[in-house]
């Protein structure tokens, strides 16, 4: 693959990310409005501001490439946003919040993959300044994913009726059964 064709692919991938980010700028306020958890609502609002910054970084990159950021529709993000919208009509309360986190993490993972790809391309193309800007965005996407994971622990438990996870409960039950069996062993039998 020649540098020229890799550069064309790089620009196409950047356009895809640009469209994805602009779709999120429209979707995040709806997700924030739908969230019932104040922490989740604040998280979506904070990520909206970050996402606006991601759009600006991409615009800066396109300007340095003397290219337009427009012209490509990110079908994957369109589908992810649509799925996120659907859960807003299907669930309520803590279960809705759990569903919103699930949808948001799918988005973050898509973005993490996309930014990882364009960072590798920027490095190969010798675009170190662009690589730095893209890396900054990638780190913010990873941080958002981590925050969503942390929020999900409490919200998922609440969505489950405030009970501990069934895996934890099964593990505790197994430990209890093992202790009972050990106590009932006949004398002289090896463990």
Legacy VTK file of the C-alpha trace (Angstrom):
# vtk DataFile Version 3.0
C-alpha trace
ASCII
DATASET POLYDATA
POINTS 191 float
0.000 0.000 0.000
1.534 3.321 -1.001
1.705 6.296 1.334
-0.792 8.095 -0.891
-3.432 5.385 -0.539
-2.771 5.068 3.196
-3.228 8.817 3.490
-6.546 8.539 1.621
-7.643 5.814 4.030
-6.487 7.944 6.979
-8.584 10.879 5.751
-11.607 8.617 5.176
-11.290 7.205 8.715
-10.979 10.730 10.148
-14.139 11.757 8.278
-15.923 8.737 9.730
-14.841 9.733 13.242
-15.822 13.340 12.624
-19.328 12.298 11.614
-19.512 9.904 14.569
-18.558 12.675 16.993
-21.071 15.127 15.484
-23.810 12.501 15.831
-22.857 12.151 19.506
-23.070 15.897 20.058
-26.757 15.528 19.129
-27.356 12.250 21.008
-25.700 12.974 24.364
-28.181 15.675 25.488
-31.039 13.208 24.885
-29.223 10.539 26.903
-28.573 13.021 29.722
-32.240 14.027 29.753
-33.351 10.375 29.878
-30.982 9.369 32.702
-32.574 9.104 36.143
-29.269 8.970 38.042
-27.887 12.436 38.704
-24.337 11.070 38.445
-25.053 9.499 35.065
-26.781 12.659 33.839
-23.742 14.720 34.895
-21.427 12.191 33.237
-23.264 12.504 29.922
-23.198 16.304 30.178
-19.459 16.261 30.915
-18.818 13.912 28.001
-20.863 16.191 25.737
-18.394 19.000 26.441
-15.477 16.626 25.799
-17.091 15.466 22.559
-17.369 19.064 21.354
-13.617 19.284 22.002
-13.076 16.080 19.997
-14.914 17.684 17.067
-12.694 20.773 17.359
-9.512 18.659 17.393
-10.658 16.814 14.294
-11.458 20.130 12.584
-7.944 21.305 13.450
-6.504 18.143 11.878
-8.604 18.580 8.726
-7.460 22.185 8.461
-3.803 21.102 8.642
-4.517 18.468 5.955
-6.319 21.083 3.829
-9.325 18.738 3.691
-13.018 19.075 4.526
-14.238 16.970 7.449
-17.613 16.472 5.772
-18.722 13.955 3.220
-18.894 10.668 5.081
-21.737 9.205 7.145
-20.723 6.926 10.010
-23.299 4.146 9.680
-21.922 2.327 12.719
-22.461 5.319 15.017
-25.874 5.892 13.464
-26.789 2.324 14.466
-25.332 2.677 17.956
-27.198 5.942 18.520
-30.419 4.349 17.245
-30.021 1.431 19.665
-29.425 3.909 22.477
-32.595 5.767 21.558
-34.612 2.558 21.536
-33.714 1.701 25.142
-35.078 5.070 26.238
-38.540 3.857 25.199
-38.167 0.305 26.533
-36.978 0.755 30.122
-37.333 3.059 33.100
-35.639 4.028 36.356
-32.385 2.217 37.261
-32.863 -0.341 34.480
-33.009 2.541 31.990
-29.782 3.921 33.436
-28.147 0.483 33.128
-29.302 0.303 29.507
-27.986 3.815 28.803
-24.593 2.874 30.241
-24.554 -0.243 28.080
-25.323 1.813 24.974
-22.756 4.459 25.921
-20.032 1.875 26.468
-20.674 0.388 23.031
-20.141 3.870 21.629
-16.948 4.364 23.646
-15.524 1.035 22.518
-16.266 1.904 18.891
-14.531 5.248 19.309
-11.557 3.701 21.118
-11.081 1.314 18.177
-11.437 4.123 15.633
-9.005 6.460 17.357
-6.499 3.645 17.865
-6.575 3.009 14.124
-6.089 6.631 13.036
-3.296 7.100 15.583
-1.433 4.183 13.987
-1.997 5.705 10.536
-0.844 9.167 11.700
2.333 7.624 13.106
3.095 5.809 9.845
2.414 8.968 7.850
4.739 11.021 10.068
1.916 13.244 11.316
3.187 13.553 14.891
1.153 16.655 15.791
-2.032 14.990 14.552
-1.056 11.800 16.357
-0.729 13.787 19.580
-4.178 15.395 19.179
-5.770 12.029 18.394
-4.016 10.398 21.368
-5.433 13.078 23.656
-8.933 12.220 22.449
-8.285 8.481 22.791
-7.282 8.941 26.435
-10.478 10.885 27.130
-12.548 8.129 25.498
-10.833 5.514 27.673
-11.413 7.605 30.806
-15.098 7.954 29.923
-15.372 4.195 29.487
-13.752 3.661 32.913
-16.141 6.167 34.530
-19.106 4.369 32.949
-17.811 1.053 34.292
-17.568 2.520 37.799
-21.056 4.044 37.587
-22.472 0.760 36.294
-21.518 -1.117 39.461
-23.938 0.837 41.629
-26.568 1.382 38.936
-26.630 -2.270 37.843
-27.037 -3.389 41.468
-29.907 -0.921 41.858
-31.438 -2.190 38.601
-31.210 -5.679 40.067
-33.374 -4.600 43.001
-30.448 -3.532 45.150
-29.235 -7.112 45.459
-25.681 -8.269 45.004
-24.862 -9.926 41.733
-25.973 -13.524 41.314
-22.357 -14.560 40.628
-21.301 -13.191 44.022
-24.283 -14.868 45.675
-23.526 -18.197 43.980
-19.880 -17.957 45.043
-20.868 -17.327 48.668
-23.359 -20.228 48.559
-20.676 -22.541 47.151
-18.251 -21.493 49.910
-20.922 -22.153 52.527
-21.703 -25.594 51.043
-18.003 -26.482 50.985
-17.624 -25.505 54.651
-20.644 -27.625 55.553
-19.293 -30.648 53.642
-15.899 -30.338 55.294
-17.575 -30.282 58.697
-19.578 -33.469 57.893
-16.662 -35.595 56.732
-16.299 -38.895 58.488
-13.229 -39.241 60.677
-10.207 -40.715 58.942
-11.208 -39.670 55.394
-8.775 -37.543 53.468
-9.930 -34.224 52.073
LINES 1 192
191 0 1 2 3 4 5 6 7 8 9 10 11 12 13 14 15 16 17 18 19 20 21 22 23 24 25 26 27 28 29 30 31 32 33 34 35 36 37 38 39 40 41 42 43 44 45 46 47 48 49 50 51 52 53 54 55 56 57 58 59 60 61 62 63 64 65 66 67 68 69 70 71 72 73 74 75 76 77 78 79 80 81 82 83 84 85 86 87 88 89 90 91 92 93 94 95 96 97 98 99 100 101 102 103 104 105 106 107 108 109 110 111 112 113 114 115 116 117 118 119 120 121 122 123 124 125 126 127 128 129 130 131 132 133 134 135 136 137 138 139 140 141 142 143 144 145 146 147 148 149 150 151 152 153 154 155 156 157 158 159 160 161 162 163 164 165 166 167 168 169 170 171 172 173 174 175 176 177 178 179 180 181 182 183 184 185 186 187 188 189 190
